Amino acid sequence: MAVRGESSVRGAVDPVEPDLARSIRSWMRAYPRHWRAARGEEMFGLVADLARPGARRLSARASIDLLRGGWATRWREHPPLHTWLLYRLFDKQIPLRSRAWALDDINGYWFPLRRYAFESWWLPLYALLPGFPATYFWAAAYVVLGVASMLVGSGKRRRTAVLKHVAARPGELVFGGALVIQDGPRRRATARSALTCAVASFGAMAAAAVGTSAFAPQGLHSVPVPGQSASFELVEGPIGSGRIVAIAALVVALALGVAVAARARRRLRRLLGQRRDQPLRFLRPVSVAGKVVLTLGMTAFTALAWSEATGRVPLGTSIIGGVVALLLLPGTVVGLIEARSSGAIDLAGSDVWCIAANGRVPDPDTPVPDLHVLAGQYPEGVVVKPRPLGDPSYPALP
């Protein structure tokens, strides 16, 4: 969640060669993000003036100077080791003097992965325990969870972190331009975008489950345990009559889904036109990260279904997923058709779900806390005006 950026620097018309401008900006990335936002334009102009006439890129000496100065600035502004460890491992609130560093850290691309790696530092230690099956499977699972942390809920984790570590705290004296917590609109996915993704996901799951139930050669069977009355265990064997049970479960799920969809259609046609205004809402399509997560999920489910269809894994898990998908797919298709036919541009996917599932019009959304720049003038009598967060000339705070 970026509050301040470098648009003023990047959007300015450069009076230098484009290649030289790109070279300067590339080496300036050695400086912290908030430093570039506060002093980037000034630094860019100075370095461009000192470059050789007609130069298309920075000299080696100038590049090294920028790199050395940038990393020296990062080192000076980095929190002390104990503060950094408490912040990383236990999400301890960052001190006021390191707030600009924390904002850069939270806005960084790798923040979700860093948060996952440090908060789950104890997981790899299990592999050192006696008798723990330290196989490649557990290492792969740890990596997959790390990748998922970059995609699933990363925006919410950033907002939560920036509200905790960066926003002005109770009792602080704030001025115009300070970053404070204020109520803002709630973000919702549009009905067309959300339902289109849902139809594609449920359709892929249902198709994979149907194909698996038709071709899977192996299944799980319950057999009595020798010498123990009323005790059973699951063993793998030829699927036999289990194929009929799997297909029947899918057919029943589809029939129930169609019945539920018919009821949802009546509710949507009756209540879609009675929706209330939503002044505290911001509609957007499903994000790229959300689409990537759905794609990865469908790929994993398809791989599981293929493993069951080829006999590498006994039939079972994909049928459970297929039953859920067939229960929801007809209603999702109906919701998408009704949302398109209504022509409403302010319709969210949550509205369709609330009406179809509960049979009532959703209540107006409540505001959510977010980080905003405090508007207003400086109080009369202030001799030294406060500067933006992270400005290098900002006086050091205890």
ChimeraX attribute file (.defattr): number of C-alpha atoms within 10 A of each C-alpha:
attribute: neighborCount
match mode: 1-to-1
recipient: residues
	/A:1	18
	/A:2	13
	/A:3	11
	/A:4	15
	/A:5	13
	/A:6	16
	/A:7	9
	/A:8	12
	/A:9	19
	/A:10	14
	/A:11	8
	/A:12	9
	/A:13	9
	/A:14	14
	/A:15	10
	/A:16	17
	/A:17	14
	/A:18	13
	/A:19	12
	/A:20	18
	/A:21	20
	/A:22	16
	/A:23	16
	/A:24	22
	/A:25	16
	/A:26	11
	/A:27	17
	/A:28	22
	/A:29	16
	/A:30	18
	/A:31	19
	/A:32	20
	/A:33	24
	/A:34	21
	/A:35	22
	/A:36	24
	/A:37	19
	/A:38	22
	/A:39	16
	/A:40	21
	/A:41	15
	/A:42	11
	/A:43	17
	/A:44	17
	/A:45	15
	/A:46	11
	/A:47	16
	/A:48	20
	/A:49	12
	/A:50	10
	/A:51	17
	/A:52	11
	/A:53	9
	/A:54	9
	/A:55	13
	/A:56	16
	/A:57	19
	/A:58	21
	/A:59	13
	/A:60	9
	/A:61	9
	/A:62	16
	/A:63	18
	/A:64	13
	/A:65	12
	/A:66	20
	/A:67	17
	/A:68	14
	/A:69	15
	/A:70	19
	/A:71	15
	/A:72	14
	/A:73	16
	/A:74	17
	/A:75	12
	/A:76	9
	/A:77	17
	/A:78	16
	/A:79	19
	/A:80	11
	/A:81	9
	/A:82	9
	/A:83	15
	/A:84	17
	/A:85	14
	/A:86	13
	/A:87	19
	/A:88	17
	/A:89	15
	/A:90	12
	/A:91	16
	/A:92	14
	/A:93	15
	/A:94	20
	/A:95	15
	/A:96	17
	/A:97	17
	/A:98	19
	/A:99	21
	/A:100	22
	/A:101	22
	/A:102	23
	/A:103	25
	/A:104	21
	/A:105	17
	/A:106	23
	/A:107	18
	/A:108	15
	/A:109	11
	/A:110	12
	/A:111	18
	/A:112	23
	/A:113	18
	/A:114	18
	/A:115	21
	/A:116	18
	/A:117	19
	/A:118	15
	/A:119	14
	/A:120	14
	/A:121	11
	/A:122	10
	/A:123	11
	/A:124	13
	/A:125	9
	/A:126	12
	/A:127	15
	/A:128	10
	/A:129	10
	/A:130	8
	/A:131	8
	/A:132	9
	/A:133	12
	/A:134	14
	/A:135	9
	/A:136	9
	/A:137	10
	/A:138	14
	/A:139	12
	/A:140	11
	/A:141	11
	/A:142	16
	/A:143	13
	/A:144	11
	/A:145	15
	/A:146	18
	/A:147	14
	/A:148	17
	/A:149	20
	/A:150	20
	/A:151	18
	/A:152	17
	/A:153	13
	/A:154	16
	/A:155	14
	/A:156	11
	/A:157	16
	/A:158	20
	/A:159	17
	/A:160	16
	/A:161	19
	/A:162	24
	/A:163	18
	/A:164	16
	/A:165	22
	/A:166	25
	/A:167	21
	/A:168	18
	/A:169	15
	/A:170	7
	/A:171	6
	/A:172	7
	/A:173	8
	/A:174	15
	/A:175	18
	/A:176	16
	/A:177	17
	/A:178	20
	/A:179	22
	/A:180	19
	/A:181	20
	/A:182	14
	/A:183	13
	/A:184	16
	/A:185	17
	/A:186	17
	/A:187	15
	/A:188	19
	/A:189	18
	/A:190	23
	/A:191	28
	/A:192	22
	/A:193	16
	/A:194	22
	/A:195	25
	/A:196	18
	/A:197	18
	/A:198	19
	/A:199	21
	/A:200	17
	/A:201	17
	/A:202	23
	/A:203	19
	/A:204	17
	/A:205	26
	/A:206	24
	/A:207	15
	/A:208	23
	/A:209	32
	/A:210	19
	/A:211	16
	/A:212	28
	/A:213	26
	/A:214	13
	/A:215	16
	/A:216	24
	/A:217	21
	/A:218	22
	/A:219	21
	/A:220	17
	/A:221	16
	/A:222	11
	/A:223	11
	/A:224	12
	/A:225	12
	/A:226	8
	/A:227	7
	/A:228	8
	/A:229	8
	/A:230	7
	/A:231	11
	/A:232	13
	/A:233	10
	/A:234	12
	/A:235	11
	/A:236	13
	/A:237	12
	/A:238	15
	/A:239	19
	/A:240	12
	/A:241	9
	/A:242	19
	/A:243	20
	/A:244	13
	/A:245	12
	/A:246	22
	/A:247	19
	/A:248	13
	/A:249	15
	/A:250	25
	/A:251	16
	/A:252	14
	/A:253	19
	/A:254	22
	/A:255	14
	/A:256	15
	/A:257	21
	/A:258	19
	/A:259	14
	/A:260	17
	/A:261	23
	/A:262	14
	/A:263	14
	/A:264	24
	/A:265	18
	/A:266	13
	/A:267	19
	/A:268	26
	/A:269	16
	/A:270	13
	/A:271	16
	/A:272	20
	/A:273	11
	/A:274	12
	/A:275	16
	/A:276	12
	/A:277	11
	/A:278	16
	/A:279	12
	/A:280	15
	/A:281	19
	/A:282	15
	/A:283	17
	/A:284	15
	/A:285	15
	/A:286	18
	/A:287	12
	/A:288	10
	/A:289	15
	/A:290	16
	/A:291	14
	/A:292	13
	/A:293	16
	/A:294	17
	/A:295	15
	/A:296	13
	/A:297	14
	/A:298	18
	/A:299	14
	/A:300	12
	/A:301	20
	/A:302	19
	/A:303	14
	/A:304	19
	/A:305	30
	/A:306	20
	/A:307	17
	/A:308	26
	/A:309	23
	/A:310	15
	/A:311	18
	/A:312	13
	/A:313	19
	/A:314	23
	/A:315	29
	/A:316	19
	/A:317	14
	/A:318	28
	/A:319	23
	/A:320	14
	/A:321	18
	/A:322	29
	/A:323	24
	/A:324	18
	/A:325	26
	/A:326	25
	/A:327	24
	/A:328	22
	/A:329	24
	/A:330	24
	/A:331	24
	/A:332	26
	/A:333	20
	/A:334	20
	/A:335	27
	/A:336	22
	/A:337	15
	/A:338	18
	/A:339	24
	/A:340	14
	/A:341	9
	/A:342	14
	/A:343	9
	/A:344	13
	/A:345	12
	/A:346	15
	/A:347	21
	/A:348	24
	/A:349	21
	/A:350	16
	/A:351	22
	/A:352	27
	/A:353	20
	/A:354	15
	/A:355	23
	/A:356	27
	/A:357	16
	/A:358	12
	/A:359	17
	/A:360	18
	/A:361	19
	/A:362	18
	/A:363	12
	/A:364	13
	/A:365	16
	/A:366	13
	/A:367	15
	/A:368	14
	/A:369	15
	/A:370	19
	/A:371	22
	/A:372	16
	/A:373	16
	/A:374	15
	/A:375	12
	/A:376	10
	/A:377	9
	/A:378	14
	/A:379	10
	/A:380	6
	/A:381	7
	/A:382	8
	/A:383	8
	/A:384	6
	/A:385	12
	/A:386	16
	/A:387	16
	/A:388	18
	/A:389	21
	/A:390	22
	/A:391	16
	/A:392	16
	/A:393	10
	/A:394	12
	/A:395	10
	/A:396	8
	/A:397	8
	/A:398	6
